[in-house]
């Protein structure tokens, strides 16, 4: 299986996984998104943005820039959020995903 040519994915690492490696093996160009890129970078250049396992729990910069990701989605971008532990929200009173639990 191959992904479409020139597919560019922004990846927000969570608690460690091999998804970026697997995406590259499928033919995607993967760019790791650090705190500065989440805060100031041009997110529209990515065909998709993927957050790693428990990234919202492990990356305060992701939570702080969550609205930028929602704006990216609102303008037609694709955001894939991997597994997050809901228990973290109860213990820290924070959201563990892009949209707060309702």
Backbone as XML, in Angstrom:
<?xml version="1.0"?>
<chain id="A" units="angstrom">
  <residue number="1" name="UNK">
    <atom name="N" x="0.841" y="-1.171" z="0.000"/>
    <atom name="CA" x="0.000" y="0.000" z="0.000"/>
    <atom name="C" x="0.893" y="1.243" z="0.000"/>
  </residue>
  <residue number="2" name="UNK">
    <atom name="N" x="0.505" y="2.235" z="-0.753"/>
    <atom name="CA" x="1.213" y="3.507" z="-0.820"/>
    <atom name="C" x="0.206" y="4.623" z="-0.588"/>
  </residue>
  <residue number="3" name="UNK">
    <atom name="N" x="0.688" y="5.724" z="-0.094"/>
    <atom name="CA" x="-0.155" y="6.901" z="0.083"/>
    <atom name="C" x="-0.052" y="7.768" z="-1.172"/>
  </residue>
  <residue number="4" name="UNK">
    <atom name="N" x="-0.954" y="8.726" z="-1.343"/>
    <atom name="CA" x="-0.860" y="9.599" z="-2.520"/>
    <atom name="C" x="0.502" y="10.285" z="-2.593"/>
  </residue>
  <residue number="5" name="UNK">
    <atom name="N" x="0.959" y="10.519" z="-3.806"/>
    <atom name="CA" x="2.252" y="11.182" z="-4.020"/>
    <atom name="C" x="2.270" y="12.546" z="-3.353"/>
  </residue>
  <residue number="6" name="UNK">
    <atom name="N" x="3.401" y="12.888" z="-2.777"/>
    <atom name="CA" x="3.622" y="14.195" z="-2.145"/>
    <atom name="C" x="2.773" y="14.447" z="-0.905"/>
  </residue>
  <residue number="7" name="UNK">
    <atom name="N" x="2.272" y="13.402" z="-0.260"/>
    <atom name="CA" x="1.502" y="13.566" z="0.968"/>
    <atom name="C" x="2.442" y="14.029" z="2.079"/>
  </residue>
  <residue number="8" name="UNK">
    <atom name="N" x="2.109" y="15.142" z="2.704"/>
    <atom name="CA" x="2.927" y="15.683" z="3.791"/>
    <atom name="C" x="2.114" y="15.658" z="5.077"/>
  </residue>
  <residue number="9" name="UNK">
    <atom name="N" x="2.664" y="15.000" z="6.089"/>
    <atom name="CA" x="1.989" y="14.838" z="7.376"/>
    <atom name="C" x="2.796" y="15.542" z="8.453"/>
  </residue>
  <residue number="10" name="UNK">
    <atom name="N" x="2.124" y="16.354" z="9.272"/>
    <atom name="CA" x="2.727" y="16.915" z="10.467"/>
    <atom name="C" x="2.426" y="15.970" z="11.613"/>
  </residue>
  <residue number="11" name="UNK">
    <atom name="N" x="3.435" y="15.605" z="12.386"/>
    <atom name="CA" x="3.240" y="14.624" z="13.458"/>
    <atom name="C" x="3.640" y="15.228" z="14.796"/>
  </residue>
  <residue number="12" name="UNK">
    <atom name="N" x="2.741" y="15.106" z="15.775"/>
    <atom name="CA" x="2.992" y="15.578" z="17.135"/>
    <atom name="C" x="3.232" y="14.340" z="17.994"/>
  </residue>
  <residue number="13" name="UNK">
    <atom name="N" x="4.483" y="14.115" z="18.372"/>
    <atom name="CA" x="4.839" y="12.913" z="19.129"/>
    <atom name="C" x="4.191" y="12.948" z="20.501"/>
  </residue>
  <residue number="14" name="UNK">
    <atom name="N" x="3.688" y="11.798" z="20.901"/>
    <atom name="CA" x="3.110" y="11.643" z="22.227"/>
    <atom name="C" x="4.084" y="10.933" z="23.141"/>
  </residue>
  <residue number="15" name="UNK">
    <atom name="N" x="3.628" y="9.821" z="23.697"/>
    <atom name="CA" x="4.460" y="9.101" z="24.659"/>
    <atom name="C" x="5.342" y="8.053" z="23.991"/>
  </residue>
  <residue number="16" name="UNK">
    <atom name="N" x="5.572" y="8.220" z="22.718"/>
    <atom name="CA" x="6.482" y="7.325" z="22.008"/>
    <atom name="C" x="5.737" y="6.267" z="21.226"/>
  </residue>
  <residue number="17" name="UNK">
    <atom name="N" x="5.952" y="6.250" z="19.955"/>
    <atom name="CA" x="5.352" y="5.238" z="19.098"/>
    <atom name="C" x="6.138" y="5.184" z="17.799"/>
  </residue>
  <residue number="18" name="UNK">
    <atom name="N" x="5.752" y="4.276" z="16.932"/>
    <atom name="CA" x="6.448" y="4.082" z="15.664"/>
    <atom name="C" x="5.629" y="4.545" z="14.464"/>
  </residue>
  <residue number="19" name="UNK">
    <atom name="N" x="4.591" y="5.323" z="14.706"/>
    <atom name="CA" x="3.725" y="5.757" z="13.615"/>
    <atom name="C" x="4.482" y="6.582" z="12.572"/>
  </residue>
  <residue number="20" name="UNK">
    <atom name="N" x="5.351" y="7.531" z="12.964"/>
    <atom name="CA" x="6.078" y="8.266" z="11.921"/>
    <atom name="C" x="6.893" y="7.351" z="11.000"/>
  </residue>
  <residue number="21" name="UNK">
    <atom name="N" x="7.506" y="6.335" z="11.568"/>
    <atom name="CA" x="8.287" y="5.377" z="10.768"/>
    <atom name="C" x="7.364" y="4.641" z="9.796"/>
  </residue>
  <residue number="22" name="UNK">
    <atom name="N" x="6.230" y="4.200" z="10.281"/>
    <atom name="CA" x="5.285" y="3.474" z="9.429"/>
    <atom name="C" x="4.752" y="4.365" z="8.309"/>
  </residue>
  <residue number="23" name="UNK">
    <atom name="N" x="4.456" y="5.620" z="8.628"/>
    <atom name="CA" x="3.976" y="6.550" z="7.598"/>
    <atom name="C" x="5.032" y="6.763" z="6.516"/>
  </residue>
  <residue number="24" name="UNK">
    <atom name="N" x="6.274" y="6.875" z="6.924"/>
    <atom name="CA" x="7.366" y="7.028" z="5.943"/>
    <atom name="C" x="7.495" y="5.782" z="5.075"/>
  </residue>
  <residue number="25" name="UNK">
    <atom name="N" x="7.320" y="4.610" z="5.675"/>
    <atom name="CA" x="7.392" y="3.372" z="4.906"/>
    <atom name="C" x="6.285" y="3.296" z="3.857"/>
  </residue>
  <residue number="26" name="UNK">
    <atom name="N" x="5.162" y="3.963" z="4.139"/>
    <atom name="CA" x="4.058" y="4.005" z="3.179"/>
    <atom name="C" x="4.277" y="5.051" z="2.090"/>
  </residue>
  <residue number="27" name="UNK">
    <atom name="N" x="5.293" y="5.896" z="2.266"/>
    <atom name="CA" x="5.613" y="6.888" z="1.256"/>
    <atom name="C" x="5.269" y="8.319" z="1.612"/>
  </residue>
  <residue number="28" name="UNK">
    <atom name="N" x="4.775" y="8.561" z="2.818"/>
    <atom name="CA" x="4.435" y="9.923" z="3.227"/>
    <atom name="C" x="5.688" y="10.668" z="3.669"/>
  </residue>
  <residue number="29" name="UNK">
    <atom name="N" x="5.687" y="11.965" z="3.440"/>
    <atom name="CA" x="6.712" y="12.828" z="4.006"/>
    <atom name="C" x="6.197" y="13.237" z="5.389"/>
  </residue>
  <residue number="30" name="UNK">
    <atom name="N" x="6.953" y="12.916" z="6.435"/>
    <atom name="CA" x="6.526" y="13.194" z="7.804"/>
    <atom name="C" x="7.450" y="14.237" z="8.412"/>
  </residue>
  <residue number="31" name="UNK">
    <atom name="N" x="6.848" y="15.284" z="8.954"/>
    <atom name="CA" x="7.599" y="16.324" z="9.650"/>
    <atom name="C" x="7.126" y="16.362" z="11.095"/>
  </residue>
  <residue number="32" name="UNK">
    <atom name="N" x="8.078" y="16.236" z="12.004"/>
    <atom name="CA" x="7.750" y="16.274" z="13.425"/>
    <atom name="C" x="7.471" y="17.726" z="13.828"/>
  </residue>
  <residue number="33" name="UNK">
    <atom name="N" x="6.362" y="17.935" z="14.515"/>
    <atom name="CA" x="5.972" y="19.283" z="14.931"/>
    <atom name="C" x="6.402" y="19.515" z="16.375"/>
  </residue>
  <residue number="34" name="UNK">
    <atom name="N" x="7.261" y="20.501" z="16.565"/>
    <atom name="CA" x="7.690" y="20.862" z="17.922"/>
    <atom name="C" x="6.820" y="22.013" z="18.431"/>
  </residue>
  <residue number="35" name="UNK">
    <atom name="N" x="7.134" y="22.496" z="19.624"/>
    <atom name="CA" x="6.328" y="23.546" z="20.256"/>
    <atom name="C" x="6.266" y="24.808" z="19.404"/>
  </residue>
  <residue number="36" name="UNK">
    <atom name="N" x="7.381" y="25.226" z="18.828"/>
    <atom name="CA" x="7.395" y="26.440" z="18.000"/>
    <atom name="C" x="6.547" y="26.264" z="16.747"/>
  </residue>
  <residue number="37" name="UNK">
    <atom name="N" x="6.634" y="25.114" z="16.123"/>
    <atom name="CA" x="5.840" y="24.891" z="14.912"/>
    <atom name="C" x="4.348" y="24.866" z="15.227"/>
  </residue>
  <residue number="38" name="UNK">
    <atom name="N" x="3.986" y="24.292" z="16.383"/>
    <atom name="CA" x="2.578" y="24.302" z="16.775"/>
    <atom name="C" x="2.089" y="25.721" z="17.056"/>
  </residue>
  <residue number="39" name="UNK">
    <atom name="N" x="2.942" y="26.532" z="17.634"/>
    <atom name="CA" x="2.540" y="27.888" z="18.007"/>
    <atom name="C" x="2.564" y="28.858" z="16.836"/>
  </residue>
  <residue number="40" name="UNK">
    <atom name="N" x="3.544" y="28.733" z="15.940"/>
    <atom name="CA" x="3.767" y="29.764" z="14.929"/>
    <atom name="C" x="3.841" y="29.258" z="13.497"/>
  </residue>
  <residue number="41" name="UNK">
    <atom name="N" x="4.003" y="27.961" z="13.311"/>
    <atom name="CA" x="4.207" y="27.428" z="11.971"/>
    <atom name="C" x="2.968" y="27.491" z="11.091"/>
  </residue>
  <residue number="42" name="UNK">
    <atom name="N" x="3.179" y="27.341" z="9.795"/>
    <atom name="CA" x="2.100" y="27.330" z="8.817"/>
    <atom name="C" x="1.524" y="25.921" z="8.749"/>
  </residue>
  <residue number="43" name="UNK">
    <atom name="N" x="0.447" y="25.683" z="9.450"/>
    <atom name="CA" x="-0.150" y="24.346" z="9.505"/>
    <atom name="C" x="-0.841" y="23.974" z="8.203"/>
  </residue>
  <residue number="44" name="UNK">
    <atom name="N" x="-1.192" y="24.959" z="7.394"/>
    <atom name="CA" x="-1.906" y="24.665" z="6.147"/>
    <atom name="C" x="-1.040" y="23.930" z="5.138"/>
  </residue>
  <residue number="45" name="UNK">
    <atom name="N" x="0.245" y="23.863" z="5.367"/>
    <atom name="CA" x="1.122" y="23.157" z="4.427"/>
    <atom name="C" x="1.038" y="21.635" z="4.571"/>
  </residue>
  <residue number="46" name="UNK">
    <atom name="N" x="0.331" y="21.169" z="5.603"/>
    <atom name="CA" x="0.210" y="19.727" z="5.840"/>
    <atom name="C" x="-1.103" y="19.199" z="5.281"/>
  </residue>
  <residue number="47" name="UNK">
    <atom name="N" x="-1.030" y="18.045" z="4.631"/>
    <atom name="CA" x="-2.240" y="17.378" z="4.161"/>
    <atom name="C" x="-3.020" y="16.808" z="5.335"/>
  </residue>
  <residue number="48" name="UNK">
    <atom name="N" x="-2.311" y="16.459" z="6.381"/>
    <atom name="CA" x="-2.920" y="15.959" z="7.613"/>
    <atom name="C" x="-1.955" y="16.221" z="8.762"/>
  </residue>
  <residue number="49" name="UNK">
    <atom name="N" x="-2.530" y="16.354" z="9.941"/>
    <atom name="CA" x="-1.738" y="16.436" z="11.174"/>
    <atom name="C" x="-2.218" y="15.298" z="12.060"/>
  </residue>
  <residue number="50" name="UNK">
    <atom name="N" x="-1.272" y="14.571" z="12.625"/>
    <atom name="CA" x="-1.589" y="13.434" z="13.492"/>
    <atom name="C" x="-0.950" y="13.669" z="14.847"/>
  </residue>
  <residue number="51" name="UNK">
    <atom name="N" x="-1.731" y="13.456" z="15.899"/>
    <atom name="CA" x="-1.170" y="13.541" z="17.248"/>
    <atom name="C" x="-0.910" y="12.124" z="17.750"/>
  </residue>
  <residue number="52" name="UNK">
    <atom name="N" x="0.230" y="11.934" z="18.356"/>
    <atom name="CA" x="0.633" y="10.626" z="18.858"/>
    <atom name="C" x="-0.177" y="10.181" z="20.066"/>
  </residue>
  <residue number="53" name="UNK">
    <atom name="N" x="0.074" y="8.963" z="20.461"/>
    <atom name="CA" x="-0.605" y="8.368" z="21.607"/>
    <atom name="C" x="-0.379" y="9.231" z="22.847"/>
  </residue>
  <residue number="54" name="UNK">
    <atom name="N" x="-1.458" y="9.611" z="23.491"/>
    <atom name="CA" x="-1.468" y="10.408" z="24.732"/>
    <atom name="C" x="-0.733" y="11.745" z="24.578"/>
  </residue>
  <residue number="55" name="UNK">
    <atom name="N" x="-0.683" y="12.274" z="23.373"/>
    <atom name="CA" x="0.024" y="13.538" z="23.141"/>
    <atom name="C" x="-0.587" y="14.687" z="23.943"/>
  </residue>
  <residue number="56" name="UNK">
    <atom name="N" x="-1.909" y="14.713" z="24.061"/>
    <atom name="CA" x="-2.540" y="15.802" z="24.824"/>
    <atom name="C" x="-2.186" y="15.725" z="26.307"/>
  </residue>
  <residue number="57" name="UNK">
    <atom name="N" x="-1.890" y="14.547" z="26.778"/>
    <atom name="CA" x="-1.488" y="14.377" z="28.178"/>
    <atom name="C" x="-0.021" y="14.752" z="28.379"/>
  </residue>
  <residue number="58" name="UNK">
    <atom name="N" x="0.811" y="14.441" z="27.407"/>
    <atom name="CA" x="2.262" y="14.594" z="27.552"/>
    <atom name="C" x="2.811" y="15.909" z="27.017"/>
  </residue>
  <residue number="59" name="UNK">
    <atom name="N" x="2.051" y="16.623" z="26.185"/>
    <atom name="CA" x="2.574" y="17.808" z="25.517"/>
    <atom name="C" x="1.754" y="19.046" z="25.873"/>
  </residue>
  <residue number="60" name="UNK">
    <atom name="N" x="2.161" y="19.802" z="26.897"/>
    <atom name="CA" x="1.429" y="21.025" z="27.244"/>
    <atom name="C" x="1.376" y="22.014" z="26.088"/>
  </residue>
  <residue number="61" name="UNK">
    <atom name="N" x="2.385" y="22.005" z="25.212"/>
    <atom name="CA" x="2.377" y="22.900" z="24.053"/>
    <atom name="C" x="1.263" y="22.534" z="23.081"/>
  </residue>
  <residue number="62" name="UNK">
    <atom name="N" x="0.896" y="21.267" z="23.007"/>
    <atom name="CA" x="-0.207" y="20.845" z="22.152"/>
    <atom name="C" x="-1.523" y="21.387" z="22.696"/>
  </residue>
  <residue number="63" name="UNK">
    <atom name="N" x="-1.724" y="21.205" z="23.979"/>
    <atom name="CA" x="-2.938" y="21.725" z="24.609"/>
    <atom name="C" x="-3.008" y="23.250" z="24.473"/>
  </residue>
  <residue number="64" name="UNK">
    <atom name="N" x="-1.882" y="23.929" z="24.653"/>
    <atom name="CA" x="-1.852" y="25.391" z="24.573"/>
    <atom name="C" x="-2.173" y="25.899" z="23.169"/>
  </residue>
  <residue number="65" name="UNK">
    <atom name="N" x="-1.878" y="25.109" z="22.158"/>
    <atom name="CA" x="-2.105" y="25.524" z="20.769"/>
    <atom name="C" x="-3.241" y="24.761" z="20.109"/>
  </residue>
  <residue number="66" name="UNK">
    <atom name="N" x="-4.097" y="24.175" z="20.929"/>
    <atom name="CA" x="-5.202" y="23.382" z="20.420"/>
    <atom name="C" x="-6.112" y="24.185" z="19.489"/>
  </residue>
  <residue number="67" name="UNK">
    <atom name="N" x="-6.363" y="25.446" z="19.810"/>
    <atom name="CA" x="-7.256" y="26.245" z="18.978"/>
    <atom name="C" x="-6.702" y="26.401" z="17.559"/>
  </residue>
  <residue number="68" name="UNK">
    <atom name="N" x="-5.383" y="26.471" z="17.432"/>
    <atom name="CA" x="-4.783" y="26.539" z="16.092"/>
    <atom name="C" x="-5.095" y="25.279" z="15.289"/>
  </residue>
  <residue number="69" name="UNK">
    <atom name="N" x="-5.094" y="24.126" z="15.960"/>
    <atom name="CA" x="-5.432" y="22.883" z="15.272"/>
    <atom name="C" x="-6.901" y="22.864" z="14.876"/>
  </residue>
  <residue number="70" name="UNK">
    <atom name="N" x="-7.768" y="23.337" z="15.760"/>
    <atom name="CA" x="-9.192" y="23.390" z="15.433"/>
    <atom name="C" x="-9.443" y="24.363" z="14.278"/>
  </residue>
  <residue number="71" name="UNK">
    <atom name="N" x="-8.714" y="25.467" z="14.241"/>
    <atom name="CA" x="-8.827" y="26.411" z="13.118"/>
    <atom name="C" x="-8.368" y="25.758" z="11.819"/>
  </residue>
  <residue number="72" name="UNK">
    <atom name="N" x="-7.297" y="24.989" z="11.890"/>
    <atom name="CA" x="-6.786" y="24.242" z="10.731"/>
    <atom name="C" x="-7.872" y="23.306" z="10.198"/>
  </residue>
  <residue number="73" name="UNK">
    <atom name="N" x="-8.549" y="22.595" z="11.103"/>
    <atom name="CA" x="-9.625" y="21.691" z="10.704"/>
    <atom name="C" x="-10.793" y="22.493" z="10.123"/>
  </residue>
  <residue number="74" name="UNK">
    <atom name="N" x="-11.124" y="23.618" z="10.746"/>
    <atom name="CA" x="-12.222" y="24.449" z="10.268"/>
    <atom name="C" x="-12.002" y="24.975" z="8.857"/>
  </residue>
  <residue number="75" name="UNK">
    <atom name="N" x="-10.756" y="25.061" z="8.451"/>
    <atom name="CA" x="-10.420" y="25.530" z="7.101"/>
    <atom name="C" x="-10.208" y="24.370" z="6.133"/>
  </residue>
  <residue number="76" name="UNK">
    <atom name="N" x="-10.601" y="23.159" z="6.549"/>
    <atom name="CA" x="-10.522" y="22.010" z="5.653"/>
    <atom name="C" x="-9.399" y="21.036" z="5.924"/>
  </residue>
  <residue number="77" name="UNK">
    <atom name="N" x="-8.568" y="21.290" z="6.940"/>
    <atom name="CA" x="-7.470" y="20.388" z="7.258"/>
    <atom name="C" x="-7.956" y="19.117" z="7.935"/>
  </residue>
  <residue number="78" name="UNK">
    <atom name="N" x="-7.125" y="18.099" z="7.890"/>
    <atom name="CA" x="-7.446" y="16.814" z="8.515"/>
    <atom name="C" x="-6.586" y="16.630" z="9.754"/>
  </residue>
  <residue number="79" name="UNK">
    <atom name="N" x="-7.234" y="16.400" z="10.889"/>
    <atom name="CA" x="-6.546" y="16.146" z="12.158"/>
    <atom name="C" x="-6.940" y="14.758" z="12.634"/>
  </residue>
  <residue number="80" name="UNK">
    <atom name="N" x="-5.938" y="13.919" z="12.876"/>
    <atom name="CA" x="-6.169" y="12.583" z="13.412"/>
    <atom name="C" x="-5.580" y="12.551" z="14.807"/>
  </residue>
  <residue number="81" name="UNK">
    <atom name="N" x="-6.422" y="12.277" z="15.787"/>
    <atom name="CA" x="-5.997" y="12.224" z="17.188"/>
    <atom name="C" x="-6.004" y="10.764" z="17.616"/>
  </residue>
  <residue number="82" name="UNK">
    <atom name="N" x="-4.832" y="10.280" z="17.995"/>
    <atom name="CA" x="-4.743" y="8.903" z="18.468"/>
    <atom name="C" x="-5.178" y="8.818" z="19.921"/>
  </residue>
  <residue number="83" name="UNK">
    <atom name="N" x="-5.104" y="7.647" z="20.443"/>
    <atom name="CA" x="-5.543" y="7.294" z="21.789"/>
    <atom name="C" x="-5.102" y="8.289" z="22.858"/>
  </residue>
  <residue number="84" name="UNK">
    <atom name="N" x="-6.055" y="8.700" z="23.693"/>
    <atom name="CA" x="-5.800" y="9.518" z="24.880"/>
    <atom name="C" x="-6.511" y="8.862" z="26.053"/>
  </residue>
  <residue number="85" name="UNK">
    <atom name="N" x="-5.965" y="8.996" z="27.231"/>
    <atom name="CA" x="-6.571" y="8.385" z="28.417"/>
    <atom name="C" x="-7.534" y="9.365" z="29.076"/>
  </residue>
  <residue number="86" name="UNK">
    <atom name="N" x="-8.822" y="9.060" z="29.120"/>
    <atom name="CA" x="-9.774" y="9.979" z="29.748"/>
    <atom name="C" x="-9.544" y="10.146" z="31.243"/>
  </residue>
  <residue number="87" name="UNK">
    <atom name="N" x="-8.931" y="9.184" z="31.901"/>
    <atom name="CA" x="-8.668" y="9.314" z="33.335"/>
    <atom name="C" x="-7.776" y="10.514" z="33.621"/>
  </residue>
  <residue number="88" name="UNK">
    <atom name="N" x="-6.918" y="10.875" z="32.692"/>
    <atom name="CA" x="-6.046" y="12.036" z="32.892"/>
    <atom name="C" x="-6.860" y="13.300" z="33.044"/>
  </residue>
  <residue number="89" name="UNK">
    <atom name="N" x="-7.961" y="13.409" z="32.335"/>
    <atom name="CA" x="-8.800" y="14.610" z="32.435"/>
    <atom name="C" x="-9.383" y="14.728" z="33.836"/>
  </residue>
  <residue number="90" name="UNK">
    <atom name="N" x="-9.780" y="13.609" z="34.423"/>
    <atom name="CA" x="-10.368" y="13.649" z="35.757"/>
    <atom name="C" x="-9.329" y="14.018" z="36.810"/>
  </residue>
  <residue number="91" name="UNK">
    <atom name="N" x="-8.100" y="13.542" z="36.640"/>
    <atom name="CA" x="-7.092" y="13.798" z="37.656"/>
    <atom name="C" x="-6.454" y="15.180" z="37.532"/>
  </residue>
  <residue number="92" name="UNK">
    <atom name="N" x="-6.464" y="15.751" z="36.333"/>
    <atom name="CA" x="-5.816" y="17.050" z="36.149"/>
    <atom name="C" x="-6.802" y="18.162" z="35.820"/>
  </residue>
  <residue number="93" name="UNK">
    <atom name="N" x="-8.058" y="17.808" z="35.626"/>
    <atom name="CA" x="-9.096" y="18.773" z="35.257"/>
    <atom name="C" x="-8.777" y="19.448" z="33.932"/>
  </residue>
  <residue number="94" name="UNK">
    <atom name="N" x="-8.075" y="18.742" z="33.039"/>
    <atom name="CA" x="-7.759" y="19.266" z="31.711"/>
    <atom name="C" x="-8.389" y="18.362" z="30.659"/>
  </residue>
  <residue number="95" name="UNK">
    <atom name="N" x="-8.561" y="18.911" z="29.495"/>
    <atom name="CA" x="-9.010" y="18.122" z="28.364"/>
    <atom name="C" x="-7.867" y="17.248" z="27.889"/>
  </residue>
  <residue number="96" name="UNK">
    <atom name="N" x="-8.188" y="16.052" z="27.401"/>
    <atom name="CA" x="-7.136" y="15.194" z="26.847"/>
    <atom name="C" x="-7.397" y="14.947" z="25.368"/>
  </residue>
  <residue number="97" name="UNK">
    <atom name="N" x="-8.012" y="15.876" z="24.715"/>
    <atom name="CA" x="-8.263" y="15.766" z="23.295"/>
    <atom name="C" x="-8.557" y="17.127" z="22.722"/>
  </residue>
  <residue number="98" name="UNK">
    <atom name="N" x="-8.789" y="17.179" z="21.434"/>
    <atom name="CA" x="-8.977" y="18.467" z="20.794"/>
    <atom name="C" x="-10.259" y="19.182" z="21.203"/>
  </residue>
  <residue number="99" name="UNK">
    <atom name="N" x="-11.277" y="18.436" z="21.560"/>
    <atom name="CA" x="-12.550" y="19.044" z="21.945"/>
    <atom name="C" x="-12.868" y="18.576" z="23.369"/>
  </residue>
  <residue number="100" name="UNK">
    <atom name="N" x="-13.119" y="19.508" z="24.295"/>
    <atom name="CA" x="-13.398" y="19.111" z="25.677"/>
    <atom name="C" x="-14.598" y="18.180" z="25.759"/>
  </residue>
  <residue number="101" name="UNK">
    <atom name="N" x="-14.569" y="17.250" z="26.730"/>
    <atom name="CA" x="-15.714" y="16.359" z="26.904"/>
    <atom name="C" x="-16.953" y="17.167" z="27.251"/>
  </residue>
  <residue number="102" name="UNK">
    <atom name="N" x="-18.100" y="16.720" z="26.755"/>
    <atom name="CA" x="-19.323" y="17.486" z="26.955"/>
    <atom name="C" x="-20.303" y="16.859" z="27.788"/>
  </residue>
</chain>
